Amino acid sequence: MKVPKRTLDENIIALTGTLLAISGMVTAIANLCKSFVSEPNQILYAVSVVLLIAGVWALWHGLARRSRLLRPDALLLRAEKTEHLAGRSEDIERLSKLCTDYTQVHLVGESGAGKSALVRAGLCLGLRVQARLIPIYLDVWGQDWETGPRAALASALWEALSEKDRDSIGLTEPPEPEDLLEIIRRSKVKLGREPLLIFDQFDDYQTRHQSRFLPSRRRTWLPADKLIKVNSFWRDIKNLVSDEGVHCLFVTRTDTADGLESIHFVSPQVYRLDRLNVDSIQPFLTHLTSDTEGSDPVVFAPDHGWDRLKDRLARDLSKDGAVLPVQMKIALQNLAGLGALTVRDYERKGGLRGLEAAHVQQHVSGAARNFNLTRSQVRTLLLAMVDPEALKTIPKSTDDLQKAVIRGDKRDSGRLQQTVQVVLNYLEQREIIRKRLDPDTHQHVWILDHDYLCRGVLETEHRASRWFITAQESHRAFREAGRGIWRKWKSLLNPWHQVVLASLRLAGRFRYGDMRPFAALSLLRFLPFLILGGAAFFFFVDKGIKNAQEAYQIIANAQGKSGDLGRKDALHYLHKNGANLKGIDISRANLSGLSLPGADLTDANFAAVVLEDANLAGAHLIRVNLTDADLSKANLSQAKLDDANLSGKANFYMADLTDANLPRADLSGADFRMAQLAGADLCDATFHGVDLSDANLTGAKLTNAKLTESANLTDANFPGAILHHADLSGAKLISANLTGADLSWAVLTGADLFEAQLNEAKIIDANLTEAKLAGADLTGADLTRAQLFQADLTGADLSNANLLNIRQYDFTKSVKDAKIYNVKNPPGGFLEWAQKHGAETTVSH
């Protein structure tokens, strides 16, 4: 047998279970690994166990075998199929005997009891096998109250006779209605069997011709002796029954049985058809779904849910030990909508009430779709016929139903009046509603086909306006709870429903109305959650406080000591939980790899701490003491180090300080070799003795910075840096890249800029006294008002440079081999002077 595919829900549950189980195992393993270096977290162990159990359960639940309906058609009960008659063998036998022994029999039963199925699939077939009577079945009556049934009976007679029977009586074609009487007599004589005229749905015939059977001036049914005077068809039937021994069976509903008074041609025998005995349901369902040789199985894995569901269905369908067949028919028909044939899926669908609602909803949607109504309008029609308290159907006239629908849309009343009548007929054909004669007004009224449909109609409306109905039902249950405290408590709206209703109220889609006090009282249902939540909150807050205190104590106990001593984990915990780290003292600690991104460490003491490869990106390190700290390869990008003390032997080798804030920071003696300082704010910072060789200061802000003679800036990268008023006196800037840098008003007295890149740099008003610029590239640089006293420009390239008002150029130490081409705004006589002192200029000899 091919295994059916799992449903989407089952796949999602299985996937969720897998993920939960994996999460549980990973959590447990991670906590176990952590236990080798520190104390394990017991809460994490508990969480991992819960995740693992929940995951295994969900995985098992998603992958478990379940009964599934493979052939839904096998559960579609049909009136003409003998195998679909359950528990009716005794009824067939008794009715057959009555029809044989008596000339007129009345079969009466409630709507949906299976009268038509009993007659068509049981009685007619049995009589043909016994060859005692000729069953002639009529359930279509035609339009005319006299010629209609005659023509219908003539057609039914032709269908009832076999080819052999037709030959025996000389019938070669369907008989004409006027020949009907003669052919029935001939059949009795020639075939040696008495005809049994079966008039099914007799109540429909009487309802259609109500004015004939129940005239408005009368309050009683037309008696048989008067009927035969005004209707020739029934006169002929009366003669056949009374004088010639032809048998008749009239089939009608219990609530219309009074109308049989009109056809009391002889004293009738009445057979009342009851509901099915509940004991016959389970064997019947087993028979329907059992595998037969040569056909595909009906149910996959019936022992994995279907066997239990059969028992549950029998119990739910039963009322006082009896089952209404049409209700069972609808339930079985809608089992195809279940994901699996299990009690759980059945309950998720809403049980029997949900199956009935699915049946009603199907026809509500069909009516709305076919006749241009909304589903809400069709539900309004059906709800008008329901008493929600008693769960009984109530009669409504067509006018009442039209008013109910038009009340919601008066603008289109003309069209709606016509459409309502058509929709009522449509729903009648689908056995959702039916007509009956009101015994008081003798007018047609509409009711649901049976009371059991009330639940389905209400459930359909409940699902369409679920939350309003939920509030109403809870409110009613609260009022009916009496003085029982527990019952009253249970009837209050649960928190989830309150949240949904509140959101709908805010959206303007729901109003509490007279339920407002009840809704306010329902807020008490939040109380247990608040108590539990508060207890859990205080528990974890208290635990968090204790853990934080322990972490602070670990740091305090290790203060001034070398090594880790648990400080890294303590800092991680405090940072993760948002604890205050301002002023923390972790001096001399070895915390390589510490990760505190974004932490506020203002005024902290990091003196001589080892933070190699640490992550302090975006951290607040304002006024932090980093004297002699080792931050090599650390990530300090966008960190704020305002007024920080990085003096001594602070190590920032290859550290990342991109966009960091270090205004007024003391970096004296620090090692910034190959450090990333691009975009950093170093205004007013002190760089005495700093090693910035190969450092990247692209776009850095160094206004008023102090990079004096002890600073090593060899091969440093300064393109686009701002060095306004910076003090670079004596600084080592050998081969430094200052392309495009702004050195306006900078002090470069005695600075070593050998072969430095200063092209396009702004050196306006800068002091280059005794600066070593041999081999420097000053192409396109702006040297306006620059001080060149005793500057060494040997071999420097000043091509295209702006020399406006340069000062004391004639005291320059050397311009030998300098390239002074196409310079802008040279002072008068400067080019000649430069050429005279060995520079290359554009002046001709």
Secondary structure, 3 states (H helix, E strand, C coil): CCCCCCCHHHHHHHHHHHHHHHHHHHHHHHHHHHCCCCCCCHHHHHHHHHHHHHHHHHHHHHHCCCCEECCHHHHCCCCCCHHHCCCCHHHHHHHHHHHHHCCEEEEEECCCCCHHHHHHHHHHHHHHHHCCEEEEEECCCCCCCCHHHHHHHHHHHHHHCCHHHHHHHCCCCCCCHHHHHHHHHHHHHHHCCEEEEEECCHHHHHHHCHHHHCCCCCCCCCCHHHHHHHCHHHHHHHHHHHHCCCEEEEEEEHHHHHHHHHHCCCCCEEEEECCEEHHHHHHHHHHHHCCCCCCCCCEECHHHCHHHHHHHHHHHHEECCEECHHHHHHHHHHHHHCCCCCHHHHHHCCHHHHHHHHHHHHHHHHHHHHHCCCHHHHHHHHHCCEECCCCEECCECHHHHHHHHHCCCHHHHHHHHHHHHHHHHHHHHCCCEEEEECCCCCCEEEEECCCCHHHHHHHHHHHHCHHHHHHHHHHHHHHHCCCCHHHHHHHCCCHHHHHHHHHHHHCCCCCCHHHHHHHHHHHHHHHHHHHHHHHHHHHHHHHHHHHHHHHHHHHHHCCCCCECCCHHHHHHHHHHCCCCCCCCECCCEECCCCECCCCECCCCECCCCECCCCECCCCECCCCECCCCECCCCECCCCECCCCECCCCCECCCCECCCCECCCCECCCCECCCCECCCCECCCCECCCCECCCCECCCCECCCCECCCCCECCCCECCCCECCCCECCCCECCCCECCCCECCCCECCCCECCCCECCCCECCCCECCCCECCCCECCCCECCCCECCCCECCCCECCCCECCCCECHHHCCECCCCEECCCECCCCCHHHHHHHCCCEECCCC
